[in-house]
Amino acid sequence: MNDTTNVLLVGVGGQGVLLISAIIAQAAILSGADVKANEVHGMAQRGGSVLAQVRFGPKVYGPLVREGTADVIVSLEKIEAIRFAHYLKPNGVAVVSRQEIVPVTVSSGKARYPSDADERLAKLFPNLVEIDAPLVAHELGNAKAANVVLLGAAAKALPALASHWEKALEICVPERHRELNMRAFTAGGDCVK
């Protein structure tokens, strides 16, 4: 590991962005990397945007991922991926859930959910991995594990952490949910060709 790796995680409050951020940070720590991370909750408790950033490498001086430098973006909702697309570097990987969460501005009639979200994603992200994460997680027994399904897919783009995911999940996930999350992580990885 010679360079700093930048990971941006986005979604809506309650989707588990902060958990997968913690798992990535823990895997990086276990790999021996210097790690810096932060999170922005916004109006997360009301279904608003949540943003987390994890940076790791030999020496990392701050937690903020600058625009155009993210190696990987993990988005638990389509529009959040579009909103933060400018953070991804040209050859970066975007791992995006097909889930659509209608924001309050749309349900109140003040805005519209874009009907062309899929076309926008394809245009914005040449290296797009799109997964119906809630469906995959539901098939495993709990749709709430969709975040870890996406993490499993994103792990393919983070090879420096390959041997540390299981231990990181063990550390970050409560024991009663661990087995489900291990299966979700594996299923997410299996979704990537």
FENVEN-V895172 format. One record per residue. N is the residue number from 1. RES is the residue in one letter. SS is DSSP state (h for helix, s for strand, l for the rest). PSI is psi in whole degrees, -180 to 180 (none if undefined). BURIAL is I if it has 16 or more other ideal C-beta (glycine too) atoms within 10 Angstrom, else O. Layout:
n:N res:RES ss:SS psi:PSI burial:BURIAL
n:N res:RES ss:SS psi:PSI burial:BURIAL
//
This chain:
n:1 res:M ss:l psi:104 burial:O
n:2 res:N ss:l psi:-27 burial:O
n:3 res:D ss:l psi:168 burial:O
n:4 res:T ss:l psi:133 burial:I
n:5 res:T ss:s psi:132 burial:I
n:6 res:N ss:s psi:126 burial:I
n:7 res:V ss:s psi:130 burial:I
n:8 res:L ss:s psi:129 burial:I
n:9 res:L ss:s psi:129 burial:I
n:10 res:V ss:s psi:155 burial:I
n:11 res:G ss:s psi:-157 burial:I
n:12 res:V ss:s psi:148 burial:I
n:13 res:G ss:l psi:133 burial:I
n:14 res:G ss:l psi:-4 burial:O
n:15 res:Q ss:l psi:-14 burial:I
n:16 res:G ss:l psi:24 burial:I
n:17 res:V ss:h psi:-43 burial:I
n:18 res:L ss:h psi:-34 burial:I
n:19 res:L ss:h psi:-48 burial:I
n:20 res:I ss:h psi:-28 burial:I
n:21 res:S ss:h psi:-45 burial:I
n:22 res:A ss:h psi:-38 burial:I
n:23 res:I ss:h psi:-44 burial:I
n:24 res:I ss:h psi:-47 burial:I
n:25 res:A ss:h psi:-42 burial:I
n:26 res:Q ss:h psi:-42 burial:I
n:27 res:A ss:h psi:-39 burial:I
n:28 res:A ss:h psi:-41 burial:I
n:29 res:I ss:h psi:-45 burial:I
n:30 res:L ss:h psi:-27 burial:I
n:31 res:S ss:l psi:-8 burial:I
n:32 res:G ss:l psi:7 burial:O
n:33 res:A ss:l psi:157 burial:I
n:34 res:D ss:s psi:135 burial:O
n:35 res:V ss:s psi:137 burial:I
n:36 res:K ss:s psi:138 burial:I
n:37 res:A ss:s psi:155 burial:I
n:38 res:N ss:s psi:173 burial:O
n:39 res:E ss:s psi:147 burial:I
n:40 res:V ss:s psi:120 burial:O
n:41 res:H ss:l psi:-29 burial:O
n:42 res:G ss:l psi:-133 burial:O
n:43 res:M ss:l psi:44 burial:O
n:44 res:A ss:h psi:-40 burial:I
n:45 res:Q ss:h psi:-17 burial:O
n:46 res:R ss:h psi:21 burial:O
n:47 res:G ss:l psi:17 burial:I
n:48 res:G ss:l psi:180 burial:O
n:49 res:S ss:s psi:144 burial:I
n:50 res:V ss:s psi:134 burial:I
n:51 res:L ss:s psi:131 burial:I
n:52 res:A ss:s psi:146 burial:I
n:53 res:Q ss:s psi:134 burial:I
n:54 res:V ss:s psi:129 burial:I
n:55 res:R ss:s psi:133 burial:I
n:56 res:F ss:s psi:152 burial:I
n:57 res:G ss:s psi:-168 burial:I
n:58 res:P ss:l psi:-42 burial:O
n:59 res:K ss:l psi:120 burial:O
n:60 res:V ss:l psi:131 burial:I
n:61 res:Y ss:l psi:-15 burial:O
n:62 res:G ss:l psi:163 burial:O
n:63 res:P ss:l psi:-10 burial:I
n:64 res:L ss:l psi:128 burial:O
n:65 res:V ss:l psi:121 burial:I
n:66 res:R ss:l psi:154 burial:O
n:67 res:E ss:l psi:137 burial:O
n:68 res:G ss:l psi:10 burial:O
n:69 res:T ss:l psi:-2 burial:O
n:70 res:A ss:s psi:128 burial:I
n:71 res:D ss:s psi:-35 burial:I
n:72 res:V ss:s psi:135 burial:I
n:73 res:I ss:s psi:130 burial:I
n:74 res:V ss:s psi:120 burial:I
n:75 res:S ss:s psi:126 burial:I
n:76 res:L ss:l psi:1 burial:I
n:77 res:E ss:l psi:142 burial:I
n:78 res:K ss:h psi:-51 burial:I
n:79 res:I ss:h psi:-33 burial:I
n:80 res:E ss:h psi:-35 burial:I
n:81 res:A ss:h psi:-44 burial:I
n:82 res:I ss:h psi:-43 burial:I
n:83 res:R ss:h psi:-35 burial:O
n:84 res:F ss:l psi:15 burial:I
n:85 res:A ss:h psi:-32 burial:I
n:86 res:H ss:h psi:-8 burial:O
n:87 res:Y ss:h psi:-23 burial:I
n:88 res:L ss:s psi:136 burial:I
n:89 res:K ss:s psi:162 burial:I
n:90 res:P ss:s psi:-38 burial:O
n:91 res:N ss:s psi:15 burial:O
n:92 res:G ss:s psi:168 burial:I
n:93 res:V ss:s psi:133 burial:I
n:94 res:A ss:s psi:122 burial:I
n:95 res:V ss:s psi:113 burial:I
n:96 res:V ss:s psi:134 burial:I
n:97 res:S ss:s psi:145 burial:I
n:98 res:R ss:l psi:-1 burial:O
n:99 res:Q ss:l psi:138 burial:I
n:100 res:E ss:l psi:121 burial:O
n:101 res:I ss:l psi:119 burial:I
n:102 res:V ss:l psi:118 burial:O
n:103 res:P ss:l psi:164 burial:I
n:104 res:V ss:h psi:-37 burial:O
n:105 res:T ss:h psi:-31 burial:O
n:106 res:V ss:h psi:-47 burial:O
n:107 res:S ss:h psi:-23 burial:O
n:108 res:S ss:l psi:-4 burial:O
n:109 res:G ss:l psi:4 burial:O
n:110 res:K ss:l psi:-13 burial:O
n:111 res:A ss:l psi:172 burial:O
n:112 res:R ss:l psi:144 burial:O
n:113 res:Y ss:l psi:128 burial:O
n:114 res:P ss:l psi:129 burial:O
n:115 res:S ss:l psi:-15 burial:O
n:116 res:D ss:l psi:28 burial:O
n:117 res:A ss:h psi:-42 burial:I
n:118 res:D ss:h psi:-40 burial:O
n:119 res:E ss:h psi:-41 burial:O
n:120 res:R ss:h psi:-44 burial:O
n:121 res:L ss:h psi:-47 burial:I
n:122 res:A ss:h psi:-37 burial:O
n:123 res:K ss:h psi:-40 burial:O
n:124 res:L ss:h psi:-32 burial:I
n:125 res:F ss:l psi:96 burial:I
n:126 res:P ss:l psi:-32 burial:O
n:127 res:N ss:l psi:70 burial:O
n:128 res:L ss:s psi:129 burial:O
n:129 res:V ss:s psi:110 burial:I
n:130 res:E ss:s psi:129 burial:I
n:131 res:I ss:s psi:139 burial:I
n:132 res:D ss:l psi:74 burial:O
n:133 res:A ss:h psi:-42 burial:I
n:134 res:P ss:h psi:-37 burial:I
n:135 res:L ss:h psi:-46 burial:O
n:136 res:V ss:h psi:-45 burial:I
n:137 res:A ss:h psi:-40 burial:I
n:138 res:H ss:h psi:-41 burial:O
n:139 res:E ss:h psi:-23 burial:O
n:140 res:L ss:h psi:-12 burial:I
n:141 res:G ss:l psi:-9 burial:O
n:142 res:N ss:l psi:111 burial:O
n:143 res:A ss:h psi:-18 burial:O
n:144 res:K ss:h psi:-14 burial:I
n:145 res:A ss:h psi:11 burial:I
n:146 res:A ss:h psi:-35 burial:I
n:147 res:N ss:h psi:-40 burial:I
n:148 res:V ss:h psi:-26 burial:I
n:149 res:V ss:h psi:-48 burial:I
n:150 res:L ss:h psi:-39 burial:I
n:151 res:L ss:h psi:-43 burial:I
n:152 res:G ss:h psi:-38 burial:I
n:153 res:A ss:h psi:-42 burial:I
n:154 res:A ss:h psi:-29 burial:I
n:155 res:A ss:h psi:-28 burial:I
n:156 res:K ss:h psi:-27 burial:I
n:157 res:A ss:h psi:3 burial:I
n:158 res:L ss:l psi:63 burial:I
n:159 res:P ss:h psi:-25 burial:O
n:160 res:A ss:h psi:-18 burial:I
n:161 res:L ss:h psi:5 burial:I
n:162 res:A ss:h psi:-43 burial:O
n:163 res:S ss:h psi:7 burial:O
n:164 res:H ss:h psi:-2 burial:I
n:165 res:W ss:h psi:-46 burial:I
n:166 res:E ss:h psi:-45 burial:O
n:167 res:K ss:h psi:-40 burial:O
n:168 res:A ss:h psi:-43 burial:I
n:169 res:L ss:h psi:-42 burial:I
n:170 res:E ss:h psi:-40 burial:O
n:171 res:I ss:h psi:-40 burial:O
n:172 res:C ss:h psi:-21 burial:I
n:173 res:V ss:l psi:131 burial:I
n:174 res:P ss:l psi:146 burial:O
n:175 res:E ss:h psi:-40 burial:O
n:176 res:R ss:h psi:-19 burial:O
n:177 res:H ss:h psi:-1 burial:I
n:178 res:R ss:h psi:-47 burial:O
n:179 res:E ss:h psi:-44 burial:O
n:180 res:L ss:h psi:-45 burial:I
n:181 res:N ss:h psi:-33 burial:I
n:182 res:M ss:h psi:-42 burial:I
n:183 res:R ss:h psi:-38 burial:I
n:184 res:A ss:h psi:-42 burial:I
n:185 res:F ss:h psi:-47 burial:I
n:186 res:T ss:h psi:-44 burial:I
n:187 res:A ss:h psi:-39 burial:I
n:188 res:G ss:h psi:-42 burial:I
n:189 res:G ss:h psi:-36 burial:I
n:190 res:D ss:h psi:-19 burial:O
n:191 res:C ss:l psi:-16 burial:I
n:192 res:V ss:l psi:129 burial:O
n:193 res:K ss:l psi:none burial:O
//
